[in-house]
Amino acid sequence: MKKRFKKWLGIIILLFLIYLVYWLYTVDFSQDKEVEFGVTFSNKYAQELSLDSRQVLIAILDDLKVKKFRLMAYWDEIEQLQDSYNFSQLDWQLQEISQRQGEVILSIGHRLPRWPECHWPGWTFQLSREQRQQKILELLEKTVKRYQNNSVIKAWQIENEPFLKVFGECPKPDKDFFKQEVQLVRSLDNRPVIITESGELSTWLRAAKLADYVGSSVYRITWNKRWGYFYYPLPPSHYYLKAQIVRLLTSAKGVFVSEMQMEPWLGMPALLTPLSEQYHSMNVQQFQKNLNYAKRTGLSPNYLWGAEWWYWLREQGDGSIWQLAKEIWR
């Protein structure tokens, strides 16, 4: 009798686990929800693709009709010369978006999206760590004060994935200094503070303890020298359920997708990589798959990563992804 009971109990548990795995991989958390989409725009990356960055932004605004943006206040553009600040590039971007009733998350600090992550001016390499950190605080103060009365900015993203150790040409994360950065921004302005984390390599809890909102990256296909291409097997529910844990255990007001992979992950710059290789990790079919995946996480808003590349690809004669992207904001 006991053996039969154990046998049936084992079968029931196995069937439950099979159903649970099936549910985790098929559930759609976007049902009855409107998932909003925006884009991250990097003028530096547009220039790396040999594009006119202003033309690219105008096309994203007027052709794609995007309203939600994540922009970057790159240190090596703003303070090329020590103590001489030039915000003209960022001023122009904000003005164009404002004129079209858009809104912006402004990423500020020294570690911001796009390689090499830490965008230091050349003169900072001669400074000690303490001196460099002081200049970073000065940069934050200058930036926040400049845009305190600019209503197009809805939130401040302080640094980019500041706790991540395995990516970018950056020094080891300094948690105490990062807390100083957060405290400084909060003392200067009352708009929400966003802290971003890796969606695959973090629990988000460290960010959630300091932030009003947590932004997560979502990557489906990556590449590195050791393994080549790597396909993340995580279901959309991974991100949704982690977001519920964050809400339960912290005072963070919410979680959204700050960086949804919609461009290829390459081992070399795009201009040095054949299109056939680029299509391996991003093409029309993968674009649609990633878009559906993003919706199924149920997290909103969702900032797509790669609009500069879509434009560049169109310039190479393949406008398929650009055309597909236009459908998102119709």
ChimeraX attribute file (.defattr): number of C-alpha atoms within 10 A of each C-alpha:
attribute: neighborCount
match mode: 1-to-1
recipient: residues
	/A:1	6
	/A:2	7
	/A:3	8
	/A:4	9
	/A:5	10
	/A:6	11
	/A:7	12
	/A:8	12
	/A:9	12
	/A:10	12
	/A:11	12
	/A:12	12
	/A:13	12
	/A:14	12
	/A:15	12
	/A:16	12
	/A:17	12
	/A:18	11
	/A:19	12
	/A:20	12
	/A:21	12
	/A:22	11
	/A:23	13
	/A:24	15
	/A:25	15
	/A:26	13
	/A:27	14
	/A:28	18
	/A:29	16
	/A:30	18
	/A:31	11
	/A:32	8
	/A:33	11
	/A:34	12
	/A:35	16
	/A:36	15
	/A:37	21
	/A:38	27
	/A:39	25
	/A:40	22
	/A:41	25
	/A:42	24
	/A:43	21
	/A:44	17
	/A:45	17
	/A:46	22
	/A:47	14
	/A:48	15
	/A:49	18
	/A:50	11
	/A:51	18
	/A:52	12
	/A:53	21
	/A:54	16
	/A:55	12
	/A:56	22
	/A:57	23
	/A:58	15
	/A:59	16
	/A:60	22
	/A:61	18
	/A:62	12
	/A:63	14
	/A:64	20
	/A:65	19
	/A:66	23
	/A:67	20
	/A:68	21
	/A:69	23
	/A:70	24
	/A:71	23
	/A:72	25
	/A:73	23
	/A:74	26
	/A:75	24
	/A:76	16
	/A:77	18
	/A:78	20
	/A:79	18
	/A:80	16
	/A:81	14
	/A:82	12
	/A:83	11
	/A:84	8
	/A:85	15
	/A:86	14
	/A:87	15
	/A:88	11
	/A:89	15
	/A:90	17
	/A:91	13
	/A:92	12
	/A:93	18
	/A:94	22
	/A:95	14
	/A:96	15
	/A:97	20
	/A:98	17
	/A:99	9
	/A:100	13
	/A:101	11
	/A:102	19
	/A:103	20
	/A:104	24
	/A:105	21
	/A:106	23
	/A:107	22
	/A:108	25
	/A:109	25
	/A:110	27
	/A:111	24
	/A:112	25
	/A:113	24
	/A:114	15
	/A:115	13
	/A:116	13
	/A:117	18
	/A:118	21
	/A:119	20
	/A:120	21
	/A:121	17
	/A:122	12
	/A:123	13
	/A:124	18
	/A:125	10
	/A:126	9
	/A:127	11
	/A:128	10
	/A:129	12
	/A:130	10
	/A:131	11
	/A:132	17
	/A:133	18
	/A:134	13
	/A:135	17
	/A:136	19
	/A:137	19
	/A:138	14
	/A:139	21
	/A:140	23
	/A:141	18
	/A:142	12
	/A:143	20
	/A:144	19
	/A:145	14
	/A:146	12
	/A:147	15
	/A:148	13
	/A:149	10
	/A:150	13
	/A:151	12
	/A:152	18
	/A:153	20
	/A:154	13
	/A:155	21
	/A:156	23
	/A:157	27
	/A:158	24
	/A:159	23
	/A:160	25
	/A:161	25
	/A:162	21
	/A:163	20
	/A:164	16
	/A:165	12
	/A:166	9
	/A:167	10
	/A:168	15
	/A:169	13
	/A:170	17
	/A:171	9
	/A:172	11
	/A:173	13
	/A:174	10
	/A:175	12
	/A:176	8
	/A:177	14
	/A:178	19
	/A:179	11
	/A:180	13
	/A:181	21
	/A:182	20
	/A:183	12
	/A:184	16
	/A:185	23
	/A:186	15
	/A:187	10
	/A:188	13
	/A:189	16
	/A:190	11
	/A:191	14
	/A:192	16
	/A:193	20
	/A:194	28
	/A:195	28
	/A:196	27
	/A:197	26
	/A:198	20
	/A:199	21
	/A:200	16
	/A:201	10
	/A:202	15
	/A:203	16
	/A:204	24
	/A:205	19
	/A:206	16
	/A:207	23
	/A:208	26
	/A:209	16
	/A:210	19
	/A:211	23
	/A:212	19
	/A:213	22
	/A:214	27
	/A:215	28
	/A:216	26
	/A:217	22
	/A:218	27
	/A:219	20
	/A:220	22
	/A:221	19
	/A:222	17
	/A:223	15
	/A:224	11
	/A:225	7
	/A:226	6
	/A:227	8
	/A:228	10
	/A:229	16
	/A:230	12
	/A:231	11
	/A:232	12
	/A:233	9
	/A:234	14
	/A:235	18
	/A:236	23
	/A:237	20
	/A:238	14
	/A:239	25
	/A:240	20
	/A:241	15
	/A:242	17
	/A:243	24
	/A:244	12
	/A:245	14
	/A:246	23
	/A:247	16
	/A:248	10
	/A:249	11
	/A:250	17
	/A:251	14
	/A:252	20
	/A:253	13
	/A:254	19
	/A:255	26
	/A:256	22
	/A:257	25
	/A:258	32
	/A:259	25
	/A:260	25
	/A:261	23
	/A:262	29
	/A:263	24
	/A:264	23
	/A:265	21
	/A:266	18
	/A:267	15
	/A:268	9
	/A:269	10
	/A:270	17
	/A:271	11
	/A:272	9
	/A:273	12
	/A:274	10
	/A:275	13
	/A:276	9
	/A:277	12
	/A:278	16
	/A:279	15
	/A:280	14
	/A:281	22
	/A:282	21
	/A:283	18
	/A:284	17
	/A:285	11
	/A:286	18
	/A:287	19
	/A:288	16
	/A:289	14
	/A:290	22
	/A:291	19
	/A:292	14
	/A:293	19
	/A:294	25
	/A:295	22
	/A:296	21
	/A:297	25
	/A:298	25
	/A:299	25
	/A:300	20
	/A:301	20
	/A:302	27
	/A:303	26
	/A:304	26
	/A:305	24
	/A:306	21
	/A:307	25
	/A:308	26
	/A:309	21
	/A:310	23
	/A:311	22
	/A:312	21
	/A:313	17
	/A:314	14
	/A:315	11
	/A:316	10
	/A:317	8
	/A:318	13
	/A:319	16
	/A:320	13
	/A:321	22
	/A:322	20
	/A:323	15
	/A:324	14
	/A:325	24
	/A:326	14
	/A:327	10
	/A:328	14
	/A:329	13
	/A:330	8
